[in-house]
């Protein structure tokens, strides 16, 4: 049985990253069975075709196991946003959440430091998270690209942000928040990421942190819609 000790003041950053670790360990054990092939060594910018709302999901699936190619997809999503209709923009923005997660190699990084679900507990969380962040690729670029693609945080129900977020999967919102906060941890405190995680107080200090927290809060508010391991873990934490 997996035992998770939850402190009264468990910070949301720790929770999200541990949630990601647990969910990935449960649901992505077959990740390394996919062969990336020799094409993975080619220039990803030349490898990835022009992206639009009609083909973006197929392109995401094609390159989902290659972080560098997924980053190229993310950049091409940003390019496609320039001429996208409001409806197409939402499709592209939702695809960008998944592309961002694929771009940092979140699965590989987490599986590289967590060999058992029982390893995850409050005491070991900061260092485990720091190790996972250090194993992620492209973090700075991914955070900048995703921030440029997504609308500005806005509570107005008629805002572009709310129109986007209400159509996004809570799973994708949660994982994108993890990626954004991991990037900020590395950007702000590369020599003490464990300290950054341990002292994160849920009060955003940068625009990227503000975006990450908005995505995280929306995912947590819709916990009844989360799927698979994410739903089970949220239920076990009474959140």
Residue, then its C-alpha position, 0 to 999 in steps of 0.5 A: x500500500x502506498x502511504x502518503x504523509x500530508x502535512x497541514x500546510x503542504x505547499x501547492x508546488x510540492x503537491x503538484x510535483x509529487x502528484x505528477x511523479x505519482x501519476x507518471x509512475x503509475x500511468x507511464x511505465x510503458x514510455x520507454x517501449x516506444x522507439x524514437x528511431x534515427x530520425x530523432x537525431x535530425x534537426x527538429x525545426x526541419x523535422x516538424x511541419x507547419x502547425x495549424x489547428x487542424x493538424x496540431x494534435x496529429x503532430x503532437x502525437x507523432x513527436x510526443x516522445x522526443x523533447x527537442x522535437x516537441x519544443x519545435x512543435x511548441x514554437x510552431x504553435x506560437x507561430x500559428x497563433x499569429x493568424x488563428x481565429x479565436x476558436x482555433x486559438x483555443x485549440x492551439x493553446x490546449x495543444x501547447x499545454x501538452x507540447x510543453x510537458x513533452x518538451x521537458x521530458x517530464x516522464x523521463x525526469x521523474x522516472x529517473x529519480x523515483x523508483x517506487x511510489x513509497x519514496x514520495x513523502x513530505x520529508x524527501x520531497x524537496x530533494x526529489x523534486x530538485x533532482x527531477x527538475x535537474x533532469x528536465x530539458x528545455x525548461x527555460x525555453x518551454x516556460x517562455x514559449x508557453x507564456x507567450x502562447x497562453x492568454x494573460x490571467x484574467x478572472x473575467x468570465x468573458x476573457x480569453x483566459x477563461x474561454x481557454x481554461x474552461x476548455x482545457x483538461x484539468x490533467x493538462x492544466x496540472x502538468x503544465x503548472x508543474x512545468x512552469x514552476x519547475x522552470x522558475x525553480x531552475x531560473x531563480x534558484x538553480x543552486x538551491x532548488x530544494x530551498x525554492x520548493x520548500x519555501x514556495x508560499x503560493x504567492x506568485x512573484x513573477x508573471x510565469x508563477x502567476x500563470x502556473x498558479x492560475x492553471x494549478x488552481x483551476x485544475x484543483x478546483x475541478x478535481x472531480x473531472x481529473x482522470x485515472x491516477x490523478x483523480x485517485x490521488x486527489x481523493x486520497x489527499x482530501x483536496 
